[in-house]
Amino acid sequence: MSTLELPAVDAPPDDLPSGHRPIVLVVDDHGPSRAVARTAVAPLGAHVLEAASVEEAWASLVDPLPDVILLDLMMPDIDGMTFARILRADARLSEIPILMITAATGRAERLAALEAGVDDFITKPVDRLELRARVATVCRLGRFRKLVEERQRTASLVTMAPIGVLVIDAVSTAVHFANARAGELLPHLALGSPLLARLDAAASAQLRPLLGESTPSADPVSMRWLLADGTRHCDVAAGRVNWDGAPALQLVFTDVTAMQRVEEQLHRKDRLDAVGRLAASVAHDFATIVQVCQLHLHRARLEPQTDVLRTMHEDVGEALRRGGLMTQDLLRFYRRPDSIAEAGACDATFVLRGIERLLERLSPPSIVTTVRAPELPTPIALAAHELEQAIVNLVSNARDSILNAGRIDVTLTHDGDGAMRLSVRDTGTGMPPEVVRRLGEPFFTTKAEGQGTGLGVWMVRRVLEQSGGTLEVQTRLGEGTEVTLVVPTRPVPTVEPDA
């Protein structure tokens, strides 16, 4: 049967994938037959590998693997059917299409070849047009299958990735694609819905310059957004892509909430270290001032006394005592900021009665301050100066929350469960939930610049935790706040008289 000679061409025809040069392995012990196969597939622009034996063919099966194998049935060493079984048993080679070239036309031989793994047959003598068409079809289908597998693998990786991936229309911001993680970061966002409707003002302002038909920048743009209803901080990389032939934006979200928390903790630690060093410096200078004042107070007490002077001396002495204890606290804050303070105990009733006049003086006359405490001693697991400092801090905060006239009630009661409850209730403005959540963070304050350090409640909470106590807050906007210290009881040590 005569065949038509076709001239070789250098480029593949239009029906093959663009830019792909097929690799064809021809396994045949007959040289002229290999030449026929080579000239038949030449117009495809194929790279042809030739092997005169199964052993040569096996040695040539290295990356890149052939797109198709043209295999002669009758071979001198190992026949083509056996070689087909060997190929199908190897996971690396099992998907390569095999076209068997054979003169056998019997049904039994062809069924046996199919069972061995052969995909199709070319009957001898070879029709070159048919051979070329079969090879082109097999190569096209093989490339399509590989592209589908690659797309499936990519889709699986994107779907399961711990980062969010979102594709939106470059004009309307309608969502074309969103993986599972993007859905978690942007809850209630549906395909086809506009992304801008789910973003806050800050994120929308960053995204708008990237929208439109033209590409503002060829490089990806980095942004930081607050997502998941304001609970997650995300770094967002946005870049221009094509989606179904239309301009689109691909957004990649990386959750950096944990990293930001670590950065904030490190920043707070640095600030606390700086405050500690400053506290130590202030404490040394303040201790010197207290000592000078105590010396002059001692000399003043040697002079003739009146009732008024005696009362003034007692008030000054008590103030200096508290100043000395605060100095010790400042030094301990610097030297042992992360350690547990030595266990202390005091009679809370005695301490509260002792600073009652001081608490009244902390507020203007328009704010009434009342103190209620049991008549009997109430021993708690706080040192006296720690309790004094905590009460003064809370009363000062309560005073600042009252805009005009109001009242502050300081109440000490038994918890009934082995603890004492000391509450400070005010009729001030109250606090919103977001402020309550952050209450006790170091350096967090709602006061104006220069009017608060953000360390008062933090130090109260820290002292409570060291003694095994807790801090409770009840507040309502416009109605006031009640802050309660729940402190375990602890016997106050007594000093035995000398024998």
URKA-V431030 format. One record per backbone hydrogen bond with DSSP energy under -0.5 kcal/mol. NH is the residue of the N-H (numbers start at 1). CO is the residue of the C=O. E is the energy in kcal/mol with one decimal. If there is no record, write none. Layout:
nh: {NH/NH}
co: {CO/CO}
e: {E/E}
This chain:
nh: {5/16/20/21/22/24/24/25/26/26/27/27/28/28/31/34/35/36/37/38/39/40/41/42/44/45/46/47/48/49/51/57/58/59/60/61/62/67/68/69/70/71/71/72/73/75/80/83/84/85/86/87/88/89/90/90/91/93/94/96/97/99/100/100/101/102/102/110/111/112/113/114/115/116/117/117/118/119/120/122/124/128/131/132/133/134/135/136/137/138/139/140/141/142/143/144/145/146/147/148/149/150/151/152/153/154/155/156/157/158/159/160/161/164/166/167/168/169/170/173/175/176/177/179/180/183/184/185/186/189/190/192/193/195/197/198/199/204/205/206/207/208/209/210/211/212/216/221/223/225/227/227/228/231/231/232/234/235/236/237/238/238/239/241/243/246/248/249/250/251/251/252/253/253/254/255/256/256/257/260/261/262/263/264/265/266/267/268/269/270/271/272/273/274/275/276/277/278/279/280/281/282/283/284/285/286/287/288/289/290/291/292/293/294/295/296/297/298/299/300/301/302/302/303/310/311/312/313/314/315/316/317/318/319/320/321/322/323/324/325/326/327/328/329/330/331/332/333/334/335/336/339/346/348/348/351/352/353/354/355/356/359/360/361/362/363/367/368/368/370/372/380/381/382/387/388/389/390/391/392/393/394/395/396/397/398/399/400/401/401/402/402/403/406/408/409/410/410/411/411/412/413/415/416/420/421/422/422/423/423/424/425/425/426/427/429/435/436/437/438/439/439/441/443/444/444/445/451/459/460/461/462/463/464/465/466/467/467/468/468/469/470/472/474/476/478/479/480/481/482/483/484/485/486/486/487/487/489/490/496}
co: {3/13/17/19/20/22/47/68/24/49/25/70/26/51/29/30/31/32/33/34/35/36/37/38/41/42/41/22/46/24/26/53/54/55/56/58/60/23/23/97/25/69/99/27/101/73/73/79/80/81/82/83/84/85/86/87/89/90/90/93/67/69/98/120/71/100/122/106/107/108/109/110/111/112/113/114/113/98/98/100/102/126/127/128/129/130/131/132/133/134/135/136/137/138/139/140/141/142/143/144/145/146/147/148/149/150/151/152/153/154/155/156/157/253/251/177/249/174/247/169/193/167/167/165/159/179/180/181/182/186/188/175/190/173/194/195/196/200/201/202/203/204/205/207/208/170/214/238/236/234/225/232/185/227/228/227/225/254/223/252/221/236/250/248/246/243/241/168/239/166/249/237/164/251/235/253/233/254/233/256/257/258/259/260/261/262/263/264/265/266/267/268/269/270/271/272/273/274/275/276/277/278/279/280/281/282/283/284/285/286/287/288/289/290/291/292/293/294/295/296/297/298/299/300/306/307/308/309/310/311/312/313/314/315/316/317/318/319/320/321/322/323/324/325/326/327/328/329/330/331/332/336/380/346/378/347/348/349/350/351/353/355/356/357/358/360/364/366/406/408/410/346/488/380/383/384/385/386/387/388/389/390/391/392/393/394/395/396/397/398/398/399/401/366/368/425/370/408/409/423/372/421/419/419/487/413/420/485/411/421/483/409/423/481/407/401/432/432/433/434/435/436/438/454/441/454/443/448/455/456/457/458/459/460/461/462/463/464/464/465/464/486/484/482/480/429/476/476/426/474/424/472/422/470/484/420/485/418/379/494}
e: {-0.5/-1.4/-1.8/-0.5/-0.6/-0.5/-2.3/-2.3/-0.6/-3.4/-0.6/-3.3/-0.7/-2.3/-0.7/-1.7/-2.1/-2.1/-2.1/-2.4/-2.4/-1.8/-1.8/-0.9/-1.5/-2.5/-1.0/-3.4/-0.7/-3.1/-2.4/-2.2/-2.7/-1.8/-1.3/-1.1/-2.1/-2.5/-1.3/-2.2/-3.1/-0.7/-2.6/-2.4/-1.8/-0.8/-2.8/-1.9/-2.1/-1.7/-2.0/-2.3/-2.3/-1.4/-0.6/-1.1/-0.6/-0.9/-1.6/-1.6/-0.7/-2.9/-0.6/-2.6/-2.8/-0.6/-2.1/-1.8/-2.3/-2.2/-2.1/-2.4/-2.3/-1.5/-0.7/-1.0/-2.3/-2.1/-1.4/-2.9/-1.8/-0.7/-2.7/-2.7/-2.3/-2.8/-2.6/-2.7/-2.4/-2.6/-2.8/-2.4/-2.7/-2.7/-2.6/-2.4/-2.6/-2.2/-2.4/-2.5/-2.4/-2.7/-2.6/-2.5/-2.6/-2.7/-2.9/-2.4/-2.5/-2.8/-2.6/-2.1/-0.7/-2.2/-2.6/-2.5/-2.7/-2.5/-1.8/-1.4/-1.8/-3.1/-1.7/-2.0/-0.7/-1.8/-1.5/-2.0/-2.0/-1.3/-0.6/-2.3/-1.9/-2.4/-0.6/-2.4/-1.1/-2.5/-2.2/-1.4/-1.9/-2.3/-0.6/-1.9/-1.7/-3.0/-0.7/-2.7/-2.6/-2.6/-0.6/-3.0/-2.4/-1.0/-1.0/-2.3/-2.8/-2.6/-3.2/-2.3/-2.6/-0.5/-2.0/-2.7/-2.8/-1.5/-2.8/-2.7/-3.0/-3.6/-0.5/-2.4/-3.0/-0.5/-2.6/-0.5/-2.7/-0.5/-0.5/-2.7/-2.3/-2.2/-2.4/-2.7/-2.6/-2.6/-2.5/-2.9/-2.6/-2.4/-2.2/-3.0/-2.7/-2.3/-2.8/-2.8/-2.4/-2.2/-3.1/-2.4/-1.9/-2.8/-2.9/-1.9/-1.7/-3.2/-2.6/-1.5/-1.7/-2.6/-2.2/-2.0/-2.4/-2.7/-2.1/-2.2/-2.4/-2.2/-1.9/-2.3/-1.9/-0.5/-0.9/-1.3/-2.9/-2.2/-2.3/-2.9/-2.1/-2.4/-2.7/-2.7/-2.5/-2.3/-2.5/-2.2/-2.3/-2.3/-2.5/-2.1/-2.5/-1.9/-1.8/-2.1/-2.4/-2.1/-2.5/-2.7/-1.5/-2.6/-2.9/-0.8/-1.6/-0.9/-2.7/-2.3/-2.7/-2.5/-1.8/-1.3/-0.9/-2.5/-1.8/-1.6/-0.9/-0.7/-2.0/-0.5/-2.3/-2.6/-2.8/-2.4/-2.6/-1.2/-2.3/-2.6/-2.3/-2.1/-2.5/-2.5/-2.2/-2.3/-2.7/-2.2/-2.1/-2.4/-2.5/-2.1/-1.1/-0.5/-0.6/-1.3/-0.6/-1.7/-3.0/-2.6/-2.9/-0.5/-0.6/-2.5/-2.3/-2.6/-2.8/-0.6/-3.0/-3.0/-0.5/-2.5/-2.7/-0.6/-2.7/-2.6/-0.5/-2.6/-1.1/-1.5/-0.9/-1.9/-2.3/-0.7/-0.6/-0.9/-2.4/-1.4/-1.7/-0.8/-0.6/-2.4/-2.5/-1.8/-2.9/-2.2/-2.3/-2.2/-2.5/-1.8/-1.1/-0.7/-0.6/-0.8/-3.0/-1.9/-2.5/-2.3/-1.9/-3.1/-2.3/-1.2/-0.5/-3.1/-2.2/-2.7/-3.0/-2.5/-0.6/-2.6/-0.7/-1.6/-0.6/-0.6}
